Amino acid sequence: MNNLETLIPKKNPVPTLSFVIPCYNEEESLPALLDALSKMSDHLQTTGRIAGPAEIMLVDDGSKDRTWAMIETARQTHGATGLRLSRNQGHQAALLAGLLNADADVTISMDADLQDDPTVVEQMLDRYREGAQIVFGVRGARDTDTPFKRITARGYYSVLQKMGVDIIPDHADFRLMSAKTIQALDSFKERNLFLRGLVRQIGFQSAIVTYDRAERVAGESKYPLRKMLALAIEGITSFSIRPLRMIAILGFLVAGLSLCYAIYSLAVWSLGAVVPGWTSVVLPIYILGGVHMIALGVIGEYIGKIYMETKARPRFIVDEITRPVAGAGRKSADSAAPLGIAAE
């Protein structure tokens, strides 16, 4: 650490650090990821940004390839901690499981494909030392994305903001969170998880660092269009009731237009003119039928969320958790017993 940095007053002490990485069929990405995080851990210790080696927690979200076997091997080779879910619970649930089981002063979550630039971790830790409790990694240039993905991503964030969702554009799940903010996050008990919105609800002092999104180091994206659309719907319906209000407004507009058409029909009839028959009847039926189906679909989405929340099912279930062997990492505990159900 240079002399200038030692002269700047720090609000938070030098922290311990955990990396939390959800993994689903990431056997091709894991070797490069582990090497990158190990080198980053050594560099952060050398520069005095962290107190001791960083914990690397890899969360296996029900992978069907050799991901878990490689995580178990990384326990010895890289001092990694492995957390295995009982089945595929989804990216957001896997990420939450890792955050709640991490053991450090600050935790940095990122994807396994190394599209989130690990070198930005230095800036995140600097912002933490300056007082920020949450540091958001925001994508700057998205040159590696296809034009379709760039356009849809920008439209996605724009729609969320117009719907009243408090969200940071171009921020996914690359962020630093202090231990107390994770504790606060655990107090949110909903089962329909959209962490990008939940973290913004926590409060506390926050900061932003920007980075350029890189190419995937290996493998294929685990977020096809279907999952991206599902996440978009999750974000809107979990944090905004504006679609329901829009339905009510649409209902009043349709009712108003229907009233105007009724007055017009009466006026034409009183003048002795022939009121158009088939078209004037069938077309409004189709239009109103389509509006009703859309309205029922939106209302059904919210009712479905209420249904799932009232069941109070576990957000994730941990099958197994392994700690580094003595001498392999910061922790010295051997393999721990399964945590079982982590519903709350």
C-alpha positions as CSV (number, residue, x, y, z in Angstrom):
1,M,0.0,0.0,0.0
2,N,1.5,3.4,-1.0
3,N,2.1,6.4,1.3
4,L,-0.8,8.3,-0.1
5,E,-3.2,5.5,0.9
6,T,-1.9,5.4,4.4
7,L,-2.7,9.1,4.8
8,I,-6.3,8.7,3.8
9,P,-8.5,8.1,6.8
10,K,-10.4,4.8,6.6
11,K,-13.8,4.2,8.2
12,N,-13.7,0.4,8.1
13,P,-10.7,-1.8,9.1
14,V,-8.9,-4.2,6.8
15,P,-11.5,-7.0,6.3
16,T,-11.4,-10.7,5.8
17,L,-12.9,-11.6,2.4
18,S,-15.1,-14.4,0.9
19,F,-15.8,-14.9,-2.8
20,V,-19.2,-16.5,-3.4
21,I,-19.7,-18.1,-6.8
22,P,-22.9,-20.0,-7.9
23,C,-22.0,-22.9,-10.2
24,Y,-24.2,-24.8,-12.6
25,N,-22.4,-27.1,-15.0
26,E,-19.3,-25.0,-14.9
27,E,-16.6,-27.8,-15.1
28,E,-15.0,-25.9,-18.1
29,S,-14.8,-22.6,-16.3
30,L,-13.7,-23.7,-12.8
31,P,-9.9,-24.2,-13.5
32,A,-9.5,-20.7,-14.8
33,L,-11.8,-19.2,-12.1
34,L,-9.9,-20.9,-9.3
35,D,-6.5,-19.7,-10.6
36,A,-7.7,-16.2,-11.1
37,L,-9.2,-15.9,-7.6
38,S,-6.2,-17.5,-5.9
39,K,-3.9,-15.0,-7.6
40,M,-6.3,-12.2,-6.7
41,S,-6.3,-13.3,-3.1
42,D,-2.4,-13.3,-2.9
43,H,-2.4,-9.8,-4.6
44,L,-4.9,-8.4,-2.1
45,Q,-2.9,-9.7,0.8
46,T,0.3,-8.3,-0.6
47,T,-1.3,-4.8,-1.0
48,G,-2.8,-5.0,2.5
49,R,-6.4,-4.9,1.4
50,I,-7.5,-8.1,3.1
51,A,-6.5,-9.7,6.4
52,G,-5.4,-13.3,5.4
53,P,-6.3,-15.5,2.4
54,A,-9.7,-15.0,0.9
55,E,-12.3,-17.7,1.3
56,I,-13.5,-19.1,-2.1
57,M,-17.0,-20.5,-1.7
58,L,-18.3,-22.5,-4.7
59,V,-22.0,-23.2,-4.6
60,D,-23.0,-26.2,-6.7
61,D,-26.6,-25.6,-7.9
62,G,-27.5,-29.2,-8.8
63,S,-24.9,-29.5,-11.6
64,K,-25.2,-32.6,-13.9
65,D,-21.5,-32.6,-15.0
66,R,-18.3,-32.9,-12.9
67,T,-18.7,-29.6,-11.2
68,W,-19.1,-31.0,-7.7
69,A,-16.2,-33.4,-8.1
70,M,-13.9,-30.5,-9.2
71,I,-15.1,-28.4,-6.2
72,E,-14.1,-31.2,-3.8
73,T,-10.7,-31.4,-5.5
74,A,-10.4,-27.6,-5.2
75,R,-10.9,-28.0,-1.4
76,Q,-7.3,-29.4,-1.3
77,T,-5.7,-27.6,-4.2
78,H,-7.0,-24.1,-3.7
79,G,-8.4,-24.2,-0.1
80,A,-12.0,-23.7,-1.5
81,T,-15.2,-24.2,0.4
82,G,-17.8,-26.2,-1.4
83,L,-21.6,-26.0,-0.8
84,R,-23.8,-28.4,-2.6
85,L,-27.6,-27.8,-2.9
86,S,-30.0,-30.8,-2.8
87,R,-31.2,-30.0,-6.4
88,N,-31.2,-27.2,-8.9
89,Q,-32.8,-24.3,-7.0
90,G,-31.9,-21.5,-9.5
91,H,-29.2,-18.9,-9.6
92,Q,-30.7,-16.5,-7.1
93,A,-31.3,-19.2,-4.5
94,A,-27.8,-20.6,-5.0
95,L,-26.3,-17.1,-4.6
96,L,-28.3,-16.5,-1.4
97,A,-27.2,-19.8,0.0
98,G,-23.6,-18.8,-0.5
99,L,-24.0,-15.4,1.0
100,L,-25.7,-16.7,4.1
101,N,-23.0,-19.4,4.7
102,A,-20.0,-17.2,3.9
103,D,-17.7,-16.5,6.9
104,A,-15.9,-13.1,6.4
105,D,-16.2,-9.4,7.1
106,V,-17.1,-8.8,3.5
107,T,-18.4,-11.0,0.7
108,I,-18.0,-10.5,-3.0
109,S,-20.4,-12.4,-5.3
110,M,-19.7,-13.0,-8.9
111,D,-20.4,-15.5,-11.8
112,A,-18.1,-18.4,-12.6
113,D,-17.5,-17.4,-16.2
114,L,-15.1,-14.6,-15.3
115,Q,-17.1,-12.1,-17.3
116,D,-17.1,-10.0,-14.1
117,D,-13.6,-8.6,-14.0
118,P,-11.8,-9.8,-10.8
119,T,-9.4,-6.9,-10.9
120,V,-12.3,-4.6,-9.9
121,V,-12.3,-6.3,-6.5
122,E,-9.4,-3.9,-5.5
123,Q,-11.7,-0.9,-6.1
124,M,-14.5,-2.5,-4.3
125,L,-12.4,-3.1,-1.2
126,D,-11.1,0.5,-1.4
127,R,-14.7,1.8,-1.4
128,Y,-15.5,-0.5,1.6
129,R,-12.5,1.0,3.5
130,E,-13.8,4.4,2.8
131,G,-17.1,3.6,4.4
132,A,-19.4,1.9,1.9
133,Q,-21.2,-1.2,3.1
134,I,-22.4,-2.3,-0.3
135,V,-20.4,-1.8,-3.6
136,F,-22.2,-2.5,-6.9
137,G,-20.2,-3.6,-9.9
138,V,-21.8,-1.9,-12.9
139,R,-21.0,-2.9,-16.5
140,G,-19.6,-0.2,-18.7
141,A,-19.0,-1.3,-22.2
142,R,-20.9,-4.4,-23.3
143,D,-19.0,-5.1,-26.5
144,T,-19.0,-8.8,-25.9
145,D,-22.8,-9.0,-25.9
146,T,-24.8,-9.5,-29.1
147,P,-26.7,-6.5,-30.4
148,F,-30.0,-8.3,-29.4
149,K,-28.8,-8.8,-25.9
150,R,-27.6,-5.2,-25.5
151,I,-30.9,-3.8,-26.7
152,T,-33.0,-6.2,-24.6
153,A,-30.9,-5.6,-21.5
154,R,-31.3,-1.8,-21.8
155,G,-35.0,-2.2,-22.4
156,Y,-35.2,-4.5,-19.4
157,Y,-33.7,-2.0,-17.0
158,S,-35.7,0.8,-18.5
159,V,-39.0,-1.1,-18.0
160,L,-38.1,-1.9,-14.4
161,Q,-37.4,1.7,-13.6
162,K,-40.6,2.9,-15.2
163,M,-42.5,0.3,-13.1
164,G,-41.0,1.9,-10.0
165,V,-38.4,-0.8,-9.2
166,D,-35.3,0.6,-7.4
167,I,-32.6,-1.0,-9.5
168,I,-29.1,0.0,-10.8
169,P,-29.0,-0.3,-14.6
170,D,-26.3,-2.7,-16.0
171,H,-25.7,-4.2,-12.5
172,A,-26.2,-8.0,-12.2
173,D,-24.9,-9.8,-9.2
174,F,-21.3,-8.7,-9.0
175,R,-21.2,-6.8,-5.7
176,L,-19.5,-6.5,-2.3
177,M,-21.6,-6.8,0.8
178,S,-20.5,-6.4,4.4
179,A,-21.4,-8.9,7.0
180,K,-24.1,-6.7,8.6
181,T,-25.7,-6.0,5.2
182,I,-25.9,-9.8,4.6
183,Q,-27.5,-10.2,8.0
184,A,-30.0,-7.5,7.0
185,L,-30.7,-9.3,3.8
186,D,-31.5,-12.5,5.7
187,S,-34.3,-10.7,7.4
188,F,-36.2,-10.5,4.0
189,K,-38.1,-13.8,4.0
190,E,-39.7,-13.9,0.6
191,R,-39.4,-17.0,-1.5
192,N,-39.6,-15.2,-4.9
193,L,-36.0,-14.0,-5.0
194,F,-34.8,-11.1,-7.0
195,L,-31.6,-10.1,-5.2
196,R,-30.8,-7.1,-7.5
197,G,-33.9,-5.5,-6.1
198,L,-33.7,-6.8,-2.5
199,V,-30.2,-5.5,-1.9
200,R,-31.3,-2.0,-2.9
201,Q,-34.0,-2.3,-0.2
202,I,-31.5,-2.8,2.6
203,G,-30.1,0.7,2.6
204,F,-26.7,1.5,4.2
205,Q,-24.0,3.5,2.5
206,S,-23.2,2.2,-1.0
207,A,-20.9,2.9,-3.9
208,I,-20.5,2.0,-7.6
209,V,-17.5,0.8,-9.5
210,T,-17.6,0.2,-13.3
211,Y,-15.9,-2.4,-15.5
212,D,-16.0,-3.7,-19.0
213,R,-17.7,-7.1,-19.4
214,A,-15.4,-9.7,-20.8
215,E,-16.0,-12.8,-22.9
216,R,-16.9,-16.1,-21.1
217,V,-13.7,-17.9,-20.2
218,A,-15.3,-21.2,-21.2
219,G,-18.6,-23.0,-21.6
220,E,-22.0,-21.5,-22.6
221,S,-24.3,-19.0,-21.0
222,K,-26.7,-20.5,-18.3
223,Y,-29.2,-17.7,-18.9
224,P,-31.0,-18.3,-22.2
225,L,-33.8,-16.0,-23.4
226,R,-36.4,-18.0,-21.5
227,K,-34.6,-17.6,-18.1
228,M,-33.9,-13.9,-18.9
229,L,-37.6,-13.3,-19.5
230,A,-38.5,-15.2,-16.3
231,L,-36.1,-13.0,-14.3
232,A,-37.5,-9.9,-15.8
233,I,-41.0,-10.8,-14.8
234,E,-39.8,-11.8,-11.3
235,G,-38.2,-8.4,-10.9
236,I,-41.3,-6.5,-11.9
237,T,-43.9,-8.5,-10.0
238,S,-41.7,-8.8,-6.9
239,F,-41.2,-5.0,-6.4
240,S,-44.0,-3.2,-8.2
241,I,-47.8,-3.3,-8.2
242,R,-47.9,-0.8,-11.1
243,P,-49.0,-3.5,-13.6
244,L,-52.2,-4.0,-11.5
245,R,-52.8,-0.3,-11.5
246,M,-52.3,-0.2,-15.3
247,I,-55.0,-2.9,-15.6
248,A,-57.4,-0.7,-13.6
249,I,-56.6,2.3,-15.8
250,L,-57.1,0.2,-18.9
251,G,-60.4,-1.0,-17.6
252,F,-61.6,2.6,-17.1
253,L,-60.4,3.5,-20.6
254,V,-62.2,0.6,-22.2
255,A,-65.4,1.4,-20.2
256,G,-65.2,5.0,-21.3
257,L,-64.8,4.0,-25.0
258,S,-67.7,1.6,-24.7
259,L,-69.9,4.3,-23.2
260,C,-68.9,6.7,-26.1
261,Y,-69.7,3.9,-28.6
262,A,-73.1,3.3,-26.9
263,I,-74.0,7.0,-27.2
264,Y,-72.9,7.0,-30.8
265,S,-75.1,4.0,-31.6
266,L,-78.1,5.6,-29.9
267,A,-77.5,8.8,-31.8
268,V,-77.3,7.0,-35.1
269,W,-80.4,4.9,-34.3
270,S,-82.4,8.0,-33.4
271,L,-81.5,9.5,-36.8
272,G,-82.9,6.4,-38.5
273,A,-79.6,5.2,-39.8
274,V,-78.7,1.5,-39.9
275,V,-76.2,0.6,-37.1
276,P,-73.5,-1.7,-38.5
277,G,-74.1,-5.2,-37.3
278,W,-71.6,-8.0,-37.5
279,T,-68.4,-6.0,-37.4
280,S,-69.6,-3.6,-34.7
281,V,-70.4,-6.6,-32.5
282,V,-67.7,-9.2,-33.2
283,L,-64.7,-6.8,-33.2
284,P,-65.3,-5.4,-29.7
285,I,-65.8,-8.9,-28.4
286,Y,-62.4,-9.9,-29.7
287,I,-60.8,-6.8,-28.4
288,L,-62.3,-7.0,-24.9
289,G,-61.6,-10.8,-24.8
290,G,-57.9,-10.1,-25.4
291,V,-57.8,-7.4,-22.8
292,H,-59.5,-9.7,-20.3
293,M,-57.0,-12.5,-20.9
294,I,-54.1,-10.2,-20.5
295,A,-55.5,-8.7,-17.3
296,L,-56.2,-12.2,-15.9
297,G,-52.7,-13.3,-16.7
298,V,-51.1,-10.3,-14.9
299,I,-53.4,-10.8,-11.9
300,G,-52.7,-14.5,-11.9
301,E,-49.0,-13.8,-11.7
302,Y,-49.5,-11.9,-8.5
303,I,-51.9,-14.5,-7.1
304,G,-49.3,-17.2,-7.9
305,K,-46.7,-15.3,-5.9
306,I,-49.0,-15.0,-3.0
307,Y,-49.7,-18.7,-3.2
308,M,-46.0,-19.6,-3.2
309,E,-45.2,-17.2,-0.3
310,T,-48.0,-18.6,1.9
311,K,-46.6,-22.1,1.6
312,A,-43.4,-20.9,3.2
313,R,-41.3,-23.5,1.5
314,P,-37.4,-23.5,1.9
315,R,-35.6,-21.1,-0.3
316,F,-32.9,-23.6,-0.7
317,I,-31.8,-26.9,0.9
318,V,-28.1,-27.7,1.5
319,D,-27.1,-31.2,0.9
320,E,-23.4,-31.0,1.8
321,I,-20.8,-28.4,2.8
322,T,-17.1,-29.0,2.8
323,R,-14.4,-26.8,4.3
324,P,-10.7,-26.7,3.3
325,V,-8.3,-29.2,4.9
326,A,-5.7,-27.9,7.3
327,G,-3.1,-25.8,5.6
328,A,-5.1,-25.5,2.3
329,G,-6.7,-22.2,3.1
330,R,-7.8,-19.7,5.7
331,K,-10.1,-22.1,7.5
332,S,-8.7,-25.3,9.1
333,A,-11.9,-27.1,9.8
334,D,-12.4,-30.5,8.0
335,S,-15.6,-31.5,6.2
336,A,-18.6,-30.2,8.0
337,A,-21.9,-31.9,8.5
338,P,-24.7,-31.0,6.0
339,L,-26.6,-27.9,7.1
340,G,-30.0,-29.5,6.1
341,I,-32.9,-27.2,5.4
342,A,-32.1,-23.5,5.3
343,A,-35.6,-22.1,5.0
344,E,-35.2,-18.9,7.0
